[in-house]
């Protein structure tokens, strides 16, 4: 059997591919470690790309209102500055509203905790009086107080060392996080300032290295992803503001305490899909429980009522249209994203799954259309051939 040049070339390619697969399979642990190391080095730039993408949604809308400014560089600089200033003002507003309310709530809790503890103690005393068998069972329990004291001393000595070492690690981590955020912010500003040039360079590079069909497909996916992510960010922010205002208005109408604090907290935490608002539920219920258990019960009931209104009426129209993702897929995206990358994964995986779902749906429609397309000769249709 003669082997021509093309066959020899294919055999060489298969051998190289097999060697690469074997090397990857044998050294997959080292490759994972290397990948995580490189990912750690690129963390500030990944953070900067995320900041740039979020700010671009706001900056693009601001630029539309500055079309009278003819100089593009000046228009871009004003848009970037206005976007950063807007985000900073929102953060200061949240801190300015939450911090005083939270401080006042903690002071109030400090004053009310002794009374709450006394009432709880009296309730327990009454309960034990009515159930003497429980008290007898507790008295029958033998407790080694000397052993507990010795173990507490050991844990305390070890705990002091852990606290000192943990403090050093915490300070180092905070300094590293601040450094990464600063680098990421400057990188985001650079990306926003020259996004058209960077986009053109990326398209030219992809067009030069990829076949035409692959390039067009890649560009279509990139446009679709940008549309889904931008729509999700805009819709999620709008939905969070609506939900926070709803809680503030309803809690104010029924004269429940902490209306402003809970409204702002729920608006802020609602940026986390599905589970975010429940953080506000826990904090609000705890604050109201110390003051009045009945207020806490009313708040919990109102929370689930408003959540039903938001989930069935507001979310489908505000966010659902931009994401176009069934509820089961949303739950799957939030679960996988949260278990893999935490809160950031919850936010990112929903539009990411939306892109995948759109591409899969398009592929299914195309394949079904091909199968349902009638043949040119009706006598050779699949039905007649089956007969």
Secondary structure, DSSP 8 states (H G I E B T S, - for coil): ----HHHHHHHHHHHHHHHHHHHHHHTHHHHHHHHHHHHHHTHHHHHHHHHHHHHHHHHHHHHHTTTT---HHHHHHHHHHHHHHHHHHHHHHHHHHHHHHHHHHHHHHHHHHHHHHHHHHHHHHHHHHH-HHHHHHHHH----HHHHHHHHHHHHHHHHHHHHHHHHHHHHHHHHHHHHHHHHHHHHHHHHHTHHHHHHHHHHHHHHHS-HHHHHHHHHHHHHHHHHHHHHHHHHHHHHHHHHHHHHHHHHHTT-S-HHHHHHHHHHHTTSTTTTHHHHHHHHHHHHHHH-HHHHHHHHHHHHHHHHHIIIIIHIIIIIHHH---HHHHHHHHHHHHHHHHHHHHHHHHHHHHHHHHHHHHHHHHHHHHHHS--SSGGG-HHHHH-
